[in-house]
Amino acid sequence: MQQPIGESELIITAKGNIYHLDLAPEYLADTIITVGDPDRVQGVSKYFDSIEHRAQHREFVTHTGFIGKKRMTVVGTGIGPDNIDIVLNELDALANIDFKTRLPHEKLRSLSIFRMGTCGSLQADIPVDSFVVSTHGIGLDNLLHYYQHNNSEEEKELLKDFEQHTGLHNEVIAPYIMEGSLELRKHFEAPYVHGITVTCPGFYGPQGRVLRGPIAFPQLIDKLTSFRSGTHRVTNFEMETSAIYGLGKILGHRCMSINTIVANRVHKTFSKDAATSIDNMIRTSLAIIEKI
């Protein structure tokens, strides 16, 4: 007989809410939108026809509401794979664990999770203000190494080619890879550009930025930009996608990452109006998600 999950493992508040998100299971929709910036939650939910619930604890802001008959939950995750570890596990707990018995439900829910974020382009032909959909996430962080997971043969080959080309598999970095949901991705055609997203555990050194501190991998940008494996290339990098794809697959959810390009690292340019670019990405993507 399965044992209930301990109080120190699944932390439920006196109100009956999951600890970090401060959310009760009844306020979780099957369609989830994650945004890194907590302030961007309102930038998404302003397009809802109605909002039934709002929650905030620390940087985790959540709004649940409707566009037409489509119920959605938008969650502000904060930045980085460590925050994604919290958010994805707690979203899954809300969907698939009975908070009274502390046991998984017999019938599990599969959520559709869409990341809407910002990123840097790694290709000269993908300018600022473009929209990118991630076919795969390659993680340069270490989050997924704490979980048991399996890769398809295609993923294994892609990762092998990536490691050989970049030389990043070493005593410091052990990249991992996970493909996003093809079922969700097929709905996002032009103007969305499709490609591999690399997820980094930081914004400066891990993304090849040099301010005052010397960096260990000065050729990182060039290596990522020049990578090719069949028809695959690295289009962009940011700080959440691979963690979402990895945990999403492990927990049985469908995940897709959408980013607007705010910086082009090849041309060293930055969007002249990032706020408008982000809003365009949100509006365009919500119109598609509403119909899925």
N, C-alpha and C positions, 0 to 999 in steps of 0.2 A: 504494500500500500504506500502510495506517495505521501511524503511528509509535508505539512504546511511550510511555506517559506517563512523563515524567521523574521522577527521584528527588526533586527539589525540589518537584514538583507533587503527587505521591502519595507520602506519607512512610510507609514500612513499616519497623517496628522489626526488630531482629535476631531477635526471636521470631516474626516473620512476621505481626505484628499491625498494624492501622491505628493511626496515631500517637496521636490524642487519646483515642479510645475504648478503646485498648489491647485490641482485640478481633480475633479471627481469623474469617474468613468462615464456618467451620463452626458457630460459636456464634450465628449470626443466624437467628432465626425469620422466617417470612413475616408474622406478626402482631406489630406493634411498638406498645408503649405508651410515650409520652414523658411525663415529669413534670419540672417545673421544679426542684423541691427534691430534691437527691440523697438526702436522708433518706427521702423518700417512696417511693423504689424498694422498700425493705423493706416499706413499707406496702401495696404492691401484691403483691410476691412472697410475702408471708406467706399469701396465699390460693392460691398454687400448690400442687399436690399433690406436686410434686418440683422441685428446682432442679438443673440439670445443670452450670451454669457461673456464676461470679461474676467480675467484673472491676472495677477502679477505677483511674483515672488523673486526678489533679486533682479537679475537681468532677464528672467524668463517671463515674457508677456504673452498671453494667449487670448484670442478672440474667436468665438464660435458663432456662426451665423449662416445666412442663406443668400445665394444668388439664384433667383427664381426658385426652383424646387431643389436645387443642389445645395446640400449642407456641407460646409467646409469649416475646418479649424485652421487658423493661422497662428504659428508659434514663433516667437523670437528666441533664437537659440543662444545668442552670443557668438563669439568668434572661436573657432578652432575645434579640432577633433575631440579634445577632452570634453567640451560642452556637448558635442554630438553624442558621445557615449552616454551622458546623462539623459538627454532628450529622447533619443531613440529607444533606450531601455524603458523609460517611463511612459512613453507613448504606447509601447507594446504591453506594458503592465496594465495600463488603463484599458486596453482593448481585450486582453487575453488572460487576466488573472482576476479571480473572484476575491474582492477585498475582505469579505467576511470570513471565508474559509481559508484564504491565502493559498489556494490551489488553482492551477490553470484550468480554464474552461475546457469542457470536453470538445466543444466546437470552437476552433480558433478563427479570429478575424484577420483578414489580410488587408492592410491599409494601403492606400495609394498616396505616396509621399512625394511632393514636388518641392525641391529647393528652388528659391528665387534669390539669387545673389549677385555679387559683383566679382569681377576677376580681371586679370591681366592677359592680354593676347600675346601669344608666342609666335605668331605668324605675321609676316609683312602684309599679307592679303586679307587679314581680318582686322579692319580698322576699329577705332573706338566707336562706341555706341552700337556695335553689332550685338546680335543675340546668339549665344552658343548653347547647344544642348550636348551634354556629356554622354558619349556612347559607353565609355569606361572611366573609372576612376583609378588612378595609380597613386598610392599613398607613400609619401616619403616620411610620414610619421610612423609611430609604432603601435597604434591602437589595435589593429586587427590581429597582431601577434599575441594578444591576450585571449583570443577566442579560437576555438576549433572551427575551421572552415575548409571547404574544398573549392578547387578551381576547375573549370572546364578545360579541355585540351587547347581550345583557342586562347583562353586566358593565359594558360601556362606558356604557350608559344610567344604571345605578345610580351609577357613579362620577361621571358628569356632574352628576346630581341632588345627590349628596353635596357636591361641590365648590361648586356654586352656593348650596346652603343654608348650608354652614358657612363659606364664604369661606376655606378652608384651603389652596387651591391658590395659592401665592404664591412669593416668592423664597426662602422658608425651608422650606416643606413642599410636597411633590408627592405626594399620596396615590396609592396603587395598590390594586387590588382583585383578589381571586381567590375563586372559589366552591369550597367543599369537595365531597367525594364524596357525591352524591345516593344512590348505591348503598349506602353505609354509613349515611348519615343516616336512611334510611327505616326502619331497625330501631329507632330511638330515638323512641318516641312518648311520650305523657304518662307520667310527670310532667315529662319534659324540655320546656323552652321553647325554641323555635327562633327565631333572629334573627341579625342582623349583629353581628359582633364587630369592634371597632376595636382595633388593636394599636399601642401607644405605645412609643417608644424609651427611656422612663424612667418612674419611679414618682411623682415629685413634680411638677415643673413640667409635663412632658408629659401628665400626667393631671389638670392643673388644681388641684393641691394647693398651697396657699400657707402656707409656714412663715415664713421671714424674707426669702427672695429674691423680689422682684417678678416676676410672670410676664407673658409676652407675649400670651397668649390667655385673658384672664379669663372670657370667655363660652363657653369650650370645652364645659363640661358641659351648659349650656342648649342649645347648638347641636346637640350629639349627641343629647340626649334628645328634642328636638323634630323631628328629621329623620324624614321619611316619603317613600317612593317606592313608589307602589302599595300593596301589602300589606307591604312591607319597612320595618323600623325597626331602629335600633341598640339592641340589648338590653344590651350589656355592653362593657367594655374591659379589656385585659390587655396582655401583652408578648411573646407568641409566635405567635399563631394565623395571622396573615397571612403570616408568613415560612414557616411549615410548609405552608400551602396553596399559596403561590407556588412554592417549591422542589419541593414534592411534585408539582405539575402539570408543571413543567418536566422533572422527572426520571422521570415516568411512574408515580407512586405514587398510591394512593387515601388521602386524608387526611380526618380528622374531628376536630374539637376539642370536648371536653366540659369544662365548667367548673362548679364549685360557687360560688355567690355568697357571698362572705364579707363584702362591704360593699355597702350601698345608698347611692350618692352623691347621690340625690335626697333621701332621708330623713336622710342622714348617720348611718346606723346601721351597726354591725358585729356579726357573728355572736357570740353568747354562748358558743358551743362549736364553733369552726371545725374542730377536730380530728375531732369526731364527724361533722360535716357532710361533710368530705373523705372520711372512711372510708365513709360511706353512699354517696357518689358512686362510689367505687372498687368497692365490693361490688356495687352495682346495675348498674354498667356492665360489670364483668367477666362477670356472669351473661349479659348480652346478647352480648358479644364472643365468649364461648365457643361460642355457637351459630351464629355467622356463618361 
